[in-house]
Amino acid sequence: MTEIPKNHPRYESLMTREQIVAGVENGMTSRQGLIAQGRGEAFDYLIGEKTIESADYAEAVAVCLLLLAENPVISVNGNAAALAPAELVALSQLTGAKLEVNLFHRTEERIQKIISALKENGADVVLGENAEPLLPLEHERAKVERDGIFDADVIFVPLEDGDRCKVLADMKKLVIAVDLNPLSRTAQTAHVSIIDNLKRALPKMIDMIPEFKNMNEEDLWEIVDAYDNNVVLVDAIETMKENLTAKQNEILGIENDDAGSKKEKPEDPRKAGRIQRNAEIARKVLMRGGDLMME
Amino acid sequence: MTEIPKNHPRYESLMTREQIVAGVENGMTSRQGLIAQGRGEAFDYLIGEKTIESADYAEAVAVCLLLLAENPVISVNGNAAALAPAELVALSQLTGAKLEVNLFHRTEERIQKIISALKENGADVVLGENAEPLLPLEHERAKVERDGIFDADVIFVPLEDGDRCKVLADMKKLVIAVDLNPLSRTAQTAHVSIIDNLKRALPKMIDMIPEFKNMNEEDLWEIVDAYDNNVVLVDAIETMKENLTAKQNEILGIENDDAGSKKEKPEDPRKAGRIQRNAEIARKVLMRGGDLMME
């Protein structure tokens, strides 16, 4: 491991990177999984690196669905196993969902390593070894177990490949996805899209289980029926736009106000000119004025 | 290499991933570099995977600065070398800028592999082997050559670590960065921030060189003096917001109009209800109405 100085401004993000690199080194995570992790980092940054209210709502609905399901299955890939093995096992045990390893870059060695990691974290049974190519996909994610993903009515797919998500939905299974990118095919295709970091989402879901376990099926269905995934997607995108606007204001020296209106800081007389110039920039960009560019 | 079926909807993106994975396999690119690549992919998607007008402008100014500089240096890391070695060498030869390898996750083996790759692509001299810890940084990027980065007046830093970018700027060097993330410390600190994919930016810059080489220094300085990096940053963020809005409208079934106004499609009577419902969602999200969420 490369040593990262503690005073590096991105120490935590870099340390998480080191941890997922360790996942590659011990054979669970694919190298392509590192790139997927990077994409997630970028979207997490845009969402504010916290669980937004609409994601919390989606997490609650996901828990209801897992409790209502007759044969719920949690699909585990190399990134999920590296990031939150104990939480995946806890979710499985508390909701009665089966665990099944399913990989895009499948090798039997990786399957075994991930099964071992989940068992070390308390899992009793982990499916995935005896998978057959039962899904209409041309890649390795087609391979699922007949009693697992193939027969599931509700599937929880953290960090999913969009291609398979669509196939599962076409098979009339209810799909719950965890994906920080609200624009991804996975997020657009799933029935419940949790736009949150898996490491934040799972503990929150686990905390919610006792409350929902005390409710009757009718009340759980009422929560599920009232849910609209489009609200969650549009809300996550709106949050990103708000954070981007705040950054624009920061660059232009305009104070961000909670009420949404923009206040300018005129204290420093030297600043006044800068603010005026920056307001001009903002105007040009918004108008996409031709004078912005050279010929 | 895992075989990717050609009909996979993200075939090209996945193939690029395979290529950078190959960079890791041959020892040039660090595993952490794969995560950085993933972050770049996400921001490239948000910018529309094309060179926006303001990035084209920044690229032109960058070429002017490289031509005006007395001791310009191109800093090369493992990702840049894996993605565009020939273009880096061409930029160096056409502007007279030196090439220097500088790595965050530095090993002498990686330095040698990258130097070899650049020489295989036609480079004559590549600095980086005889680097000393001359920059006030606690990590390996402190190591630079005295005649190279340490003495440079203009530095071109594709895919940069934000930490070093600040140190270089503090040393009164003019820094040109290529970074798809307009919010990064690198983009915020550099004097010229090219918010573009390195693989698109370099060929464009190379194409511009003959035109600017024919201009006199005074005219080149005029272009440089008129440049305002804040315009470029704010414009890139604005583009991302526009693309996010387009995606929101797509989710809500609202047609995106070039003129910016939103047209609704009322043809299908069954659709009318959906559009009305989705308009209601849009309103709630924008108001962040409490009724969006459960208790």
Chai-1 contact restraints between the chains, C-beta under 6 A:
chainA,res_idxA,chainB,res_idxB,connection_type,confidence,min_distance_angstrom,max_distance_angstrom,comment,restraint_id
A,T2,B,H105,contact,1.0,0.0,6.0,A-B,restraint_1
A,P5,B,E138,contact,1.0,0.0,6.0,A-B,restraint_2
A,P5,B,H139,contact,1.0,0.0,6.0,A-B,restraint_3
A,R17,B,Q32,contact,1.0,0.0,6.0,A-B,restraint_4
A,R17,B,I35,contact,1.0,0.0,6.0,A-B,restraint_5
A,V21,B,R31,contact,1.0,0.0,6.0,A-B,restraint_6
A,R31,B,V21,contact,1.0,0.0,6.0,A-B,restraint_7
A,Q32,B,R17,contact,1.0,0.0,6.0,A-B,restraint_8
A,L34,B,L34,contact,1.0,0.0,6.0,A-B,restraint_9
A,L34,B,I35,contact,1.0,0.0,6.0,A-B,restraint_10
A,I35,B,R17,contact,1.0,0.0,6.0,A-B,restraint_11
A,I35,B,L34,contact,1.0,0.0,6.0,A-B,restraint_12
A,I35,B,Q37,contact,1.0,0.0,6.0,A-B,restraint_13
A,I35,B,G38,contact,1.0,0.0,6.0,A-B,restraint_14
A,Q37,B,I35,contact,1.0,0.0,6.0,A-B,restraint_15
A,G38,B,I35,contact,1.0,0.0,6.0,A-B,restraint_16
A,G38,B,G38,contact,1.0,0.0,6.0,A-B,restraint_17
A,G38,B,R39,contact,1.0,0.0,6.0,A-B,restraint_18
A,R39,B,G38,contact,1.0,0.0,6.0,A-B,restraint_19
A,R39,B,E41,contact,1.0,0.0,6.0,A-B,restraint_20
A,R39,B,A42,contact,1.0,0.0,6.0,A-B,restraint_21
A,E41,B,R39,contact,1.0,0.0,6.0,A-B,restraint_22
A,A42,B,R39,contact,1.0,0.0,6.0,A-B,restraint_23
A,A42,B,A42,contact,1.0,0.0,6.0,A-B,restraint_24
A,A42,B,F43,contact,1.0,0.0,6.0,A-B,restraint_25
A,F43,B,A42,contact,1.0,0.0,6.0,A-B,restraint_26
A,E53,B,M293,contact,1.0,0.0,6.0,A-B,restraint_27
A,Y57,B,M293,contact,1.0,0.0,6.0,A-B,restraint_28
A,H105,B,T2,contact,1.0,0.0,6.0,A-B,restraint_29
A,E138,B,P5,contact,1.0,0.0,6.0,A-B,restraint_30
A,H139,B,P5,contact,1.0,0.0,6.0,A-B,restraint_31
A,L183,B,K247,contact,1.0,0.0,6.0,A-B,restraint_32
A,N230,B,I251,contact,1.0,0.0,6.0,A-B,restraint_33
A,N230,B,I281,contact,1.0,0.0,6.0,A-B,restraint_34
A,V231,B,I281,contact,1.0,0.0,6.0,A-B,restraint_35
A,L233,B,I251,contact,1.0,0.0,6.0,A-B,restraint_36
A,V234,B,Q248,contact,1.0,0.0,6.0,A-B,restraint_37
A,V234,B,I251,contact,1.0,0.0,6.0,A-B,restraint_38
A,V234,B,V285,contact,1.0,0.0,6.0,A-B,restraint_39
A,D235,B,V285,contact,1.0,0.0,6.0,A-B,restraint_40
A,I237,B,L244,contact,1.0,0.0,6.0,A-B,restraint_41
A,I237,B,Q248,contact,1.0,0.0,6.0,A-B,restraint_42
A,E238,B,V285,contact,1.0,0.0,6.0,A-B,restraint_43
A,M240,B,L244,contact,1.0,0.0,6.0,A-B,restraint_44
A,K241,B,K241,contact,1.0,0.0,6.0,A-B,restraint_45
A,K241,B,L244,contact,1.0,0.0,6.0,A-B,restraint_46
A,L244,B,I237,contact,1.0,0.0,6.0,A-B,restraint_47
A,L244,B,M240,contact,1.0,0.0,6.0,A-B,restraint_48
A,L244,B,K241,contact,1.0,0.0,6.0,A-B,restraint_49
A,K247,B,L183,contact,1.0,0.0,6.0,A-B,restraint_50
A,Q248,B,V234,contact,1.0,0.0,6.0,A-B,restraint_51
A,Q248,B,I237,contact,1.0,0.0,6.0,A-B,restraint_52
A,I251,B,N230,contact,1.0,0.0,6.0,A-B,restraint_53
A,I251,B,L233,contact,1.0,0.0,6.0,A-B,restraint_54
A,I251,B,V234,contact,1.0,0.0,6.0,A-B,restraint_55
A,I281,B,N230,contact,1.0,0.0,6.0,A-B,restraint_56
A,I281,B,V231,contact,1.0,0.0,6.0,A-B,restraint_57
A,V285,B,V234,contact,1.0,0.0,6.0,A-B,restraint_58
A,V285,B,D235,contact,1.0,0.0,6.0,A-B,restraint_59
A,V285,B,E238,contact,1.0,0.0,6.0,A-B,restraint_60
A,M293,B,E53,contact,1.0,0.0,6.0,A-B,restraint_61
A,M293,B,Y57,contact,1.0,0.0,6.0,A-B,restraint_62
